[in-house]
Amino acid sequence: MTGKQVAENNRQISIMDTTLRDGEQTSGVSFTDTEKLSVAKVLLEDVNVDRIEIASARVSEGEFQAARRIMEWAAEKGHLNRIEILGFVDGKTSLDWINRAGGKVLNLLCKGSYKHVTQQLRKTPEEHIADIQKSLDYADELGIAVNVYLEDWSNGMRNSKDYVHFMVSNLKEMGVKRIMLPDTLGILDPDETYDFCTEMIDTYPGVSFDFHAHNDYDLAIANVFHAIKAGVGCVHTTVNGLGERAGNAPLSSVIATVKDHLHLKTHVNENMLNRVSKIVESFSGIRIPTNKPLIGEFVFTQCSGVHADGDNKNNLYFNDLLPERFGRTRTYALGKTSGKANIKANLEDLGIELSPEALKMVTTRIIELGDRKETVTAEDLPYIVADVLQESIEQKISINNFALTHAMGLKPSAMVSINIEGRNYEASASGDGQYDAFVNAVKSIYKRLKKPFPKLLDYSVTIPPGGKTDALVETVIIWELDREFKTRGLDPDQTAAAIKATVRMLNLLEHKTGIETDPGKPKD
């Protein structure tokens, strides 16, 4: 079947996301019940995947409580049949666990290779089928639907194909409607994926097959592509590609591939993919690589000045992955490869216009900074412009002094004296940490001034390697006020670095918007 033939079929591809089960098997990742419920809500109602797999039966009491909370919510919203739990061929144990949690769909983990059934279970294929039948019968008594995972199916197709056909034939006769084909160890290449999936679909036309890819050879997306070309109607994903070892097929990449390369449809709202990626990044503690397709920080950032020039003339360096599709925006990086077009685009975003001569001078300075591997951001531009043109951006806001305290058993507190346009203001506040106390004190001054204060979106600290206690600390803070922007501070003390980044943020806002006269009484 060619790509064109697939497109002509106009098939609807279903997505089963297993972030809350297989994704949680990422080393070091463990979601709380509240986090699991939050992700489940976003996946089903905002992203609109077709199904989610949320847990493995019998794992822990915490896993049970999370599953029960999700099922209680799902019952109210009518989503019970879209939520699935992995269970085992263990008589009544897994099914009782799922039933107590309120689950209505079991994904039964069966053996998909002869090696697994004989060496791990130490049973014959016939004995394994008999045990599966008992699970199916008990599930029917409980009113629980059953899908079947053929664990290690890919190795089974390579090394024990007769066994795989024995299993699928029997499962079909037993009334199993959906069989899930996992590349459990991530061994397949695209050609094998296509051939093996085609064999399943052609041989068993009455069965619905899912494909479950792992990314050990970095082929998960390619294998998903070829499974769908072979005729598979549902593929499994995880948000950000979380999962065992090298992870699973990333949800965002699968959706883009299905739409742009296979020209097929899904129910997924791609505009929400970036949102769920950020939520899972926060809950999992696993940072998204900056160059990860679609969801990485820099994937919609053009670095080359040639690219920016082409975009300016007729979007010459755009492809179908427009950032707006995914709730993102295109940016132009600043560094040694920047040209005048890159820098001009960033200056325009800041509302700064320069003559051609001045723009050339600023471009030269940014390239010099890039050669020294110094980081240049859009927020640095006003300062660079002022420096190059022998002008000065007036520092209308500065910290006179501050005192931070942190005593055992007491909340940290801060006393701050700040100068705004030549007038001094003082405030004190407590917080969950010394920096939080400092920010609360400054916020109280801004509230008195009736001025907006940005929302802090992200806070990261970088310390150079080497282990020296006097190393400089770089603190980078992402803020939001009308738009997202970033400031940084550098100091041997982490809190002082964060305070410097905050003062820089205040001056950037002042440079852009100005500050009205304080109606209240200043502290002189």
C-alpha positions in Angstrom: 0.0 0.0 0.0 1.5 3.3 -1.0 1.2 6.6 0.9 -1.2 7.8 -1.8 -3.4 4.8 -1.3 -3.4 5.3 2.5 -4.5 9.0 2.0 -7.3 7.9 -0.4 -8.7 5.7 2.3 -9.1 8.8 4.5 -8.8 6.7 7.6 -9.2 8.1 11.1 -6.2 7.0 13.2 -6.9 6.4 16.9 -4.5 7.4 19.6 -4.0 5.5 22.9 -1.7 7.5 25.2 0.1 5.5 27.9 2.0 8.3 29.7 0.4 7.5 33.0 1.4 3.8 32.8 4.3 3.1 30.4 5.5 6.7 30.6 5.7 6.4 34.4 8.1 3.5 34.0 10.7 6.1 33.0 13.6 5.9 35.5 12.9 8.3 38.4 9.4 9.2 37.4 6.5 8.7 39.8 3.3 10.8 39.5 1.1 11.5 42.5 -2.6 10.7 42.3 -3.4 14.5 41.9 -0.9 14.7 39.1 -2.2 11.6 37.4 -5.8 13.0 37.5 -4.6 16.4 36.1 -2.8 14.8 33.2 -5.8 12.4 32.5 -8.2 15.4 32.4 -6.0 17.3 29.9 -5.3 14.3 27.7 -9.0 13.3 27.4 -10.7 16.7 27.4 -8.2 19.2 26.0 -5.9 17.2 23.8 -8.7 14.7 23.1 -6.8 11.5 22.6 -9.1 8.6 22.1 -8.0 6.4 25.0 -5.5 6.5 27.9 -3.8 3.8 29.9 -3.4 5.0 33.5 -1.9 2.3 35.7 -0.7 -1.2 36.2 -2.8 -3.4 38.5 -1.3 -4.6 41.8 1.6 -2.2 41.7 1.0 -0.2 44.9 -1.6 1.4 47.1 -0.7 4.8 45.6 -1.4 3.4 42.1 -4.7 2.1 43.3 -5.8 5.4 44.8 -4.8 7.3 41.7 -6.7 4.9 39.5 -9.8 5.2 41.7 -9.7 9.0 41.6 -9.5 9.0 37.9 -12.3 6.5 37.5 -14.6 8.5 39.8 -14.0 11.6 37.7 -14.4 9.6 34.5 -17.7 8.2 35.7 -19.1 11.7 36.1 -17.8 12.8 32.7 -18.8 9.7 30.7 -15.2 8.7 30.0 -15.0 5.2 31.6 -14.7 3.3 28.3 -11.8 5.5 27.3 -9.6 4.6 30.3 -7.6 1.4 30.5 -5.5 -0.4 33.1 -2.8 -2.9 32.5 -3.4 -6.3 34.2 -1.9 -9.7 34.2 -2.8 -13.3 33.6 -3.1 -14.0 37.3 -6.6 -15.5 37.8 -8.8 -13.0 39.6 -6.2 -10.8 41.2 -5.7 -8.1 38.6 -9.4 -8.1 37.7 -10.5 -7.7 41.3 -8.0 -4.8 41.6 -9.4 -3.1 38.5 -13.0 -3.7 39.5 -12.4 -2.2 43.0 -10.8 0.9 41.3 -13.9 1.3 39.1 -12.2 0.3 35.9 -14.1 -0.9 32.9 -11.3 -1.9 30.5 -8.4 -4.3 31.1 -5.4 -4.5 28.9 -4.3 -8.0 29.5 -0.6 -8.6 29.3 0.0 -11.9 27.5 3.1 -13.5 26.0 3.8 -12.7 22.4 6.9 -14.8 21.9 7.6 -18.5 22.5 10.7 -17.6 24.5 8.7 -15.5 26.9 5.9 -18.1 27.5 8.3 -21.0 28.0 11.2 -19.4 29.8 9.4 -16.7 31.9 6.1 -18.3 32.6 7.5 -21.9 32.2 4.3 -22.9 30.5 3.2 -24.4 27.2 1.3 -22.2 24.7 -1.8 -24.3 25.4 -1.5 -23.7 29.1 -1.1 -20.0 28.6 -4.2 -19.9 26.4 -6.2 -21.8 29.0 -5.1 -19.3 31.7 -6.1 -16.4 29.4 -9.5 -17.9 28.9 -10.1 -18.0 32.7 -9.3 -14.3 32.9 -11.7 -13.5 30.0 -14.4 -15.5 31.6 -14.0 -13.7 34.9 -13.8 -10.3 33.2 -17.1 -11.1 31.5 -18.7 -11.8 34.9 -17.5 -8.3 36.2 -18.5 -6.5 33.0 -15.0 -5.5 32.2 -13.9 -5.3 28.5 -10.6 -6.9 27.6 -7.9 -5.9 25.1 -4.8 -8.1 24.8 -1.1 -7.0 24.8 1.2 -9.6 23.1 4.3 -8.8 25.0 7.5 -9.2 23.0 5.5 -9.6 19.8 8.3 -8.2 17.7 10.7 -10.9 18.8 7.9 -13.4 18.4 7.5 -12.4 14.7 11.2 -12.7 14.2 11.9 -15.9 15.9 8.6 -17.8 16.6 6.1 -16.7 14.1 4.1 -20.0 14.4 3.6 -19.2 18.1 2.3 -15.7 17.3 -0.2 -17.1 14.9 -1.3 -19.7 17.4 -1.9 -17.0 19.9 -3.8 -14.6 17.6 -5.9 -17.3 16.1 -7.0 -18.5 19.6 -7.6 -15.0 20.9 -9.8 -14.3 17.9 -11.8 -17.4 18.5 -12.1 -16.4 22.2 -13.8 -13.2 21.2 -10.9 -10.7 21.7 -11.6 -7.8 19.5 -8.5 -5.7 20.0 -4.9 -7.1 20.1 -2.0 -4.7 20.8 1.3 -5.4 19.1 4.2 -4.1 21.1 7.8 -3.8 20.0 8.6 -4.3 23.6 12.4 -4.1 23.3 12.5 -1.5 20.5 14.2 -3.9 18.0 12.1 -3.4 14.8 13.1 -1.4 11.8 10.5 0.2 9.5 10.5 -2.6 6.9 10.0 -5.2 9.5 7.2 -3.2 11.1 5.4 -2.8 7.8 5.8 -6.5 6.9 4.8 -7.9 10.3 1.8 -5.6 10.7 0.6 -6.3 7.2 0.8 -10.0 7.9 -1.4 -9.6 11.0 -4.0 -7.4 9.3 -4.2 -9.6 6.1 -4.4 -12.8 8.1 -7.0 -11.7 10.7 -9.3 -9.1 9.1 -11.8 -9.3 12.0 -9.4 -8.1 14.6 -8.5 -4.5 15.5 -4.7 -4.1 15.9 -2.8 -1.4 17.9 0.9 -0.8 17.4 3.1 0.1 20.5 6.6 1.4 19.6 9.7 1.8 21.7 12.5 4.0 20.7 15.7 2.1 21.5 17.1 2.6 18.0 15.5 6.1 17.6 13.1 4.5 15.1 9.8 4.7 17.1 8.2 7.4 14.8 9.4 5.7 11.6 7.9 2.4 12.9 4.6 4.1 13.8 4.6 5.6 10.3 5.0 2.2 8.6 2.6 0.4 11.0 -0.1 2.9 9.9 0.9 2.5 6.2 0.4 -1.3 6.7 -3.2 -0.6 7.9 -3.0 -0.4 11.7 -5.8 1.8 13.0 -4.5 2.7 16.5 -1.0 3.6 17.7 0.3 4.2 21.2 2.1 7.3 22.4 3.5 9.0 25.5 3.8 12.7 26.2 7.4 13.9 25.6 8.3 10.3 24.6 8.5 9.1 28.2 8.8 5.3 28.8 11.1 2.4 29.6 14.8 2.8 28.5 14.8 5.2 25.5 11.0 5.8 25.8 8.0 5.5 23.5 6.8 7.3 20.4 6.2 11.0 21.4 2.5 12.1 21.1 3.4 15.4 19.4 5.6 13.8 16.7 3.0 11.1 16.0 0.2 13.6 15.5 2.3 15.7 13.1 3.5 12.7 11.2 -0.1 11.3 10.8 -1.4 14.6 9.5 1.5 15.9 7.4 3.0 12.8 5.9 0.2 10.2 5.9 -2.5 12.8 5.3 -4.8 11.1 7.7 -7.0 12.4 10.5 -7.0 12.1 14.3 -9.3 13.5 16.9 -6.4 15.2 18.7 -6.4 19.0 19.2 -2.8 19.7 18.2 -3.0 23.3 19.5 -2.9 21.7 23.0 0.1 19.5 22.5 2.6 22.1 23.9 0.5 22.6 27.0 0.3 18.9 27.9 4.0 18.6 27.2 4.8 21.4 29.7 2.5 19.9 32.3 4.1 16.5 32.0 7.6 18.0 32.0 6.8 19.7 35.3 5.2 16.7 37.0 7.8 14.2 35.8 10.9 16.3 36.4 12.3 15.2 33.0 13.3 18.2 31.1 12.3 18.4 27.4 15.5 18.6 25.2 15.6 22.0 23.6 15.8 20.5 20.1 13.1 17.9 20.6 10.7 18.2 17.5 7.6 20.4 18.0 7.9 20.8 21.8 11.6 21.7 22.4 12.4 25.3 23.4 14.4 26.1 20.3 12.7 24.1 17.5 10.8 27.2 16.2 13.9 29.5 16.6 15.8 30.4 13.5 19.5 31.0 14.2 20.8 31.7 10.7 20.6 35.3 9.4 20.0 33.8 5.9 16.9 32.0 7.2 15.5 35.2 8.8 16.1 37.1 5.6 14.3 34.4 3.6 11.4 34.4 6.0 11.2 38.2 5.8 11.0 38.1 2.0 8.5 35.3 1.5 8.6 32.8 4.3 11.2 30.9 2.3 12.3 28.8 5.3 8.9 27.8 6.6 7.7 24.2 6.4 4.3 22.7 7.3 5.2 22.7 11.0 4.0 26.2 11.7 4.4 27.0 15.4 0.9 28.4 15.7 -0.5 24.9 15.0 1.0 23.8 18.3 0.4 26.9 20.5 3.9 28.2 19.8 5.5 31.3 18.1 8.5 31.6 15.8 11.5 33.5 17.1 14.9 34.5 15.7 18.0 33.7 17.8 20.8 36.1 18.4 24.5 35.0 18.2 27.4 34.8 15.9 25.4 33.4 13.0 22.8 36.2 13.3 22.4 38.6 10.4 20.8 41.9 10.2 17.4 40.3 9.4 17.5 38.3 12.7 18.4 41.3 14.7 16.0 43.5 13.0 13.1 41.1 13.6 13.9 41.0 17.4 14.3 44.8 17.5 10.9 45.2 15.9 9.3 42.9 18.5 10.7 45.3 21.1 9.5 48.4 19.3 13.0 49.6 18.6 13.9 51.2 15.2 17.5 51.8 14.1 19.1 53.4 11.1 20.9 51.1 8.7 24.2 52.3 10.1 23.2 51.7 13.7 21.8 48.2 12.8 25.1 47.3 11.2 27.0 48.3 14.4 24.6 46.4 16.6 25.0 43.3 14.4 28.7 43.5 14.6 28.6 43.6 18.4 26.2 40.6 18.7 28.5 38.6 16.5 31.5 39.5 18.7 29.6 38.4 21.8 28.6 35.1 20.1 32.2 34.4 19.2 33.0 34.6 22.9 30.2 32.1 23.5 28.3 34.7 25.5 24.5 34.2 25.6 22.5 36.9 23.8 18.8 37.2 24.2 16.2 39.6 22.9 16.0 41.2 26.3 19.7 42.1 26.1 19.1 44.1 22.9 18.2 47.5 24.5 21.4 47.3 26.6 23.5 46.3 23.6 22.0 49.1 21.5 22.7 51.6 24.2 26.3 50.4 24.6 27.0 50.4 20.9 25.5 53.8 20.2 27.1 55.4 23.2 23.6 55.9 24.7 22.4 54.8 28.1 19.1 53.3 29.1 18.3 55.1 32.3 18.2 52.7 35.2 15.0 54.0 36.8 14.7 51.2 39.2 17.5 50.0 41.6 17.8 48.2 44.9 19.2 50.4 47.7 19.6 47.4 50.0 17.9 44.3 51.2 18.2 42.0 54.2 17.2 38.4 54.1 16.7 36.1 57.1 16.1 32.4 57.4 15.8 30.8 60.9 14.9 27.2 61.7 11.2 27.0 62.5 10.3 30.4 61.0 9.4 31.4 57.5 12.1 33.3 55.6 11.6 37.1 55.5 13.0 40.0 53.6 13.3 43.7 54.1 13.8 45.7 50.9 14.5 49.3 50.0 14.0 50.1 46.3 14.5 53.3 44.4 12.0 54.1 41.6 12.6 57.2 39.6 14.6 58.8 42.4 12.1 57.9 45.2 12.7 55.3 47.8 10.2 52.7 49.0 10.5 50.1 51.7 8.6 47.0 52.4 9.0 43.7 54.3 7.4 40.3 53.6 7.8 36.6 54.3 7.8 33.8 51.9 8.4 30.1 51.3 12.1 30.9 50.6 14.4 33.9 50.8 13.8 34.8 47.1 10.1 34.3 47.5 10.1 36.7 50.5 12.1 39.3 48.4 9.6 39.1 45.5 6.7 39.4 47.9 8.2 42.6 49.4 8.7 44.1 45.9 5.2 43.0 44.9 3.8 44.9 47.8 5.5 48.0 46.7 4.2 47.5 43.1 0.7 46.9 44.5 0.9 50.2 46.3 2.0 51.9 43.1 -0.9 50.1 41.3 1.5 48.7 38.8 1.4 45.2 37.2 4.0 42.7 38.3 4.8 39.8 35.9 4.0 36.2 36.6 7.0 33.9 37.2 6.7 31.0 34.8 10.1 29.2 35.2 13.2 29.5 37.3 16.4 27.7 36.5 19.9 27.8 38.0 23.1 26.8 36.3 26.4 26.3 38.1 29.6 25.7 36.0 31.2 22.2 36.5 34.2 21.8 38.7 32.7 21.8 42.2 34.1 25.1 43.4 32.1 26.7 46.1 32.8 30.2 44.8 31.6 29.5 41.3 29.3 32.0 39.7 25.7 31.1 39.6 23.5 32.0 36.6 19.8 32.3 37.4 17.4 32.5 34.5 13.8 33.4 35.1 11.0 33.3 32.6 8.2 35.9 33.1 4.9 36.6 31.6 3.2 39.9 31.2 1.3 40.2 27.8 4.1 37.9 26.5 6.8 35.6 27.8 10.3 37.0 28.3 13.5 36.0 30.0 16.0 37.7 32.3 19.2 36.4 33.9 21.4 37.3 36.8 25.0 36.3 37.6 26.4 36.2 41.1 28.3 33.8 43.4 25.1 33.7 45.6 22.0 32.0 44.0 19.5 34.3 45.7 21.5 37.4 44.7 21.6 36.2 41.1 17.9 35.8 41.2 17.5 39.3 42.6 19.7 40.7 39.8 17.5 39.0 37.2 14.4 40.4 38.9 15.8 44.0 38.9 16.7 43.6 35.3 13.1 42.5 34.6 11.8 45.6 36.3 14.0 47.9 34.3 13.0 46.1 31.1 9.4 46.7 31.9 10.1 50.3 32.8 12.0 50.9 29.6 9.1 49.5 27.6 6.1 51.0 29.4 7.2 53.6 32.0 5.9 54.0 35.5 3.3 56.5 36.7 3.9 58.8 39.6 3.2 57.1 42.9 0.0 58.4 44.4 1.1 57.3 47.8 3.8 58.6 50.2 7.3 57.5 49.4 9.9 56.5 52.0 12.7 59.1 51.6 
